[in-house]
Amino acid sequence: MFLYFNSILSHGKLDPPPRRRTPPPPSPPPSPKVLPQEWRNGPWGKKAGDLQIVKDYKPFKDNIQLRIMLYGSVGAGKSSFINSVESVLRRRITDRAKTDAIGGKSFTTSYKAYTIQKGGPGTHYPFVFNDIMGLEKDAGVCVEDIKLAMKGHVKDGYNFNPCSSLSANNQHYNSDPSLNDRVHVLVCIIPGNTAALQNDDSVRKLREVRLAARDMGIPEIAILTKIDVACPEVGKDIRNVYKSKYLKKRYIDEVSAVLGFPPSCIFPVKNYNSEIETSDDTDTLILSALLRMIECGEDFVNDL
C-alpha cells in the first residue's frame, strides 16, 4: 500500500501494470498418419467377383498356360507370394514354396514351377508361377539366367550358379523353347520394409532385368510386399493401405522414380506369414494383383 501511494505522489499517476508475457502459439496438430481419402480406389468388396473371374479364366489360345515369373532381392517375399496366391485360391493357408525366416542368403536355389490345384486332384488353374533364386549384391542369381528364363531356355529344376550363367551344353538348357516355355508376365517383388532401392548394385540389376523384359515385349508389374511391417497404420488395419502417406511417398513413388514402373503397375500386398486362416481384405489385395497378371499375360500371348 505504501508503494502504491508513493507512486501517486511521485508521478501523479499510477504506474502502468506490468506487461503480461504473451503465451507461445499452440503447436500445430500432428500430421495425420493416414489420408482422409484413398489415393487409389481400393478393390474392397470385390473379392467374390474377382475370385470368380480367376476361376472362369481360360486362355484364348488352346494348350497355353500363362507363365508368371517372379524375381527380386533375397527375402523380398517371392516364394511367400506364390504361397499366398495359392492360399487365396484354395481357401486355406499353404506353404508349398518353401521359405526361410533367416535372411541373408536365398533359400530358393533352383528354377521351379508351381501350378495351383483347381477343384479335384489333377485339375489346375491355367497359369503357372516360376520361382527363382534371389538377387544379392555380390552373389545370387545371375541376371543372364533371368534373361534366359524369360526366353524359355531354362528347364524346371535347374540349380542356379551365382558364379556363371546357364550354358547351351547344360542338360537344363532348352534349345528350342515353345510358347509355353516362355515367360508371359514378369513380376518384380520389392519388400516394403527395407531400403533395398538405395543399394546401387541392387537397383542396377533390377533395372537391367526390367529393360530386358521391355526389349522382349514381356509385360511387367511390381508387387510391394510386407506393407504391414513398413507402415504401422496398415498393420493395424490393412484397409489403410491406400490411405498411407508413408507407403505412397516412400515406396510407390520411389519404385516408380527409381525403377520406372508406372504407379498403376505397382500393387501393394500382404503375404500370408504367421496366419493360420485367410482373410477377405488380404485376399482382395492379392486377387487384384493376380488379375492384372492374367490380363497382361493374356494380352502378350494374343499379340504373339
Secondary structure by P-SEA (a helix, b strand, c coil): caaaaaaaaacccccccccccccccccccccccccccccccccccaaaaaaaaaaacccccccccbbbbbbbcccccaaaaaaaaaaaaaccccccccccccccccccccbbbbbbbcccccccccbbbbbbbbbcccccccaaaaaaaaacccccbbbbbcccccccccccccccccccccccbbbbbbbccccccccaaaaaaaaaaaaaaaaacbbbbbbbcccccccccccccccccccccccccccaaaaaaacccccccbbbbbcccccccccaaaaaaaaaaaaaaaaaaaaaaaac
